[in-house]
């Protein structure tokens, strides 16, 4: 086997329970918001708002929960995982 190819192989990373927990927070929050919207459909006003303003339609609690979950999952979690990997002495987990 060529030495260059061997050096390019990635070593399997040990994933700790902390990194799995941080990784799961975003998707679980998004799922919780979607379930909330399905269980209480009157919370999400999509059809016939009957004179409600923009903020009544835009700021719906289930939609905000989904938005917060997405922001955590895509923006916050990668940085937290990098910090966790540095603290635990592992390579960057993505």
MILUM-840286 format. One record per residue: x negated, y negated, z negated of N, C-alpha, C in turn; residue in one letter. Coordinates in steps of 0.05 Angstrom, whole numbers, plus 5000, padded with zeros to 4 digits. Atoms other than C-alpha are relative to their C-alpha. Example, Ala and Ser with C-alpha at 12.3 -4.5 7.8 and 13.67 -1.06 7.14 Angstrom:
REM MILUM-840286
498250245000475450904844498249765000A 501650245001472750214857501549784986S 
END
This chain:
REM MILUM-840286
498350235000500050005000498249755000X 501650254998497549305016500149854973X 500350145026495048914955501749754999X 498450245000498648284977502950064995X 497249935005505348634978500550084971X 499649925028504348934910500149774981X 500050235017502748264880502649835003X 497650154995509247974909502550144988X 497749865012513648504876500749874974X 499150125026517848244819500350224980X 499749825023517648574752502849984989X 497350025011524448754724499949844973X 500050175024526248244670501850124979X 498449915023528748414602502049784994X 497950205005535448054592501050044972X 499249985028537047904520503049954997X 497250055005543947864489500649705000X 499650295001543047114480500449895029X 499850094972541947004555502650105012X 497549904990547847444571502449844989X 497850165012552247054523500249725013X 500050264988550046384552501150015029X 499149964973551246644622503050055002X 497149934999558246884604501849774992X 498350225010560746234572501549865023X 498750144978562145884638502250155013X 497949854987565946434674502350074981X 497949945019569846614611501849754996X 498550255003571945884603501749955025X 498450034976574145844676502350205000X 497949805001578046494668502149924980X 498150095020581246224605501849775011X 498450214988583445594642502050105021X 498349894979586345994700502350164986X 497949855014590046464652501949814986X 498350205012592645854614501949885020X 498350124979595245554679502150205009X 498049804991598646214697502150054978X 498149955022601746314628501949774996X 498350245003604245594624500049845025X 500150144974605545384696501149724998X 499050275003609344774672497949804993X 502250175006602644494649498649885024X 501350094976600144434720502249905019X 497950124983604643954759498949985028X 500950014972603444104832502349935019X 497750054983610444074862502049824985X 497950185010615543514851499349884973X 500950125025612043084799502149814988X 497850165010618442664792499149744987X 500750275009615441974786497649984981X 502350005017609242164747497749865014X 502350144988602941754758497750185006X 502449854992596041964782498850154976X 501349875023593342104712501650234989X 498449775009599142554694499550245017X 500549784982597642974755497150094998X 502849944999590042944751499050124973X 501149925026588843044676502050204988X 498449775011592243714663498050174984X 501849845017589144114605498850255013X 501249764988588344774643497949935022X 501950084979584944414701497549894988X 502350105013580344054654498350234988X 501549775011578444724621498550145023X 501349884977576845014690497649835008X 502150184992572744394707497650014981X 502249985020568744424642498550265002X 501349744996567445164653498250005024X 501750014976564845034723497549834995X 502350175005560344464700498050144982X 501849865018557544884644498550225016X 501049774985556545484690497949915021X 501850084978553145094747497949804992X 501950215007549544524711498650064973X 501249975027548444674637498650274996X 501049735005547345424635497250065012X 502749954990541345454682497849874984X 502050145016537544944640499750144972X 500149865026539445304575498550275004X 501349754996537145964605497049975004X 502950054997530445664625498749954973X 501050065027529445394555499950264983X 499949755015531446064525497850195010X 502249834990526546424571497349904991X 502550115010520945954550499650084971X 500249945028522446074477499550304995X 500349715004522946824484497550115015X 502549914987516646854527500550165026X 499449854976520047144588499849815024X 499950164976520046904660502849885002X 497450144997525746454683502250205009X 497849824994532346834684502149845015X 498050144984537246634738502350185007X 
END
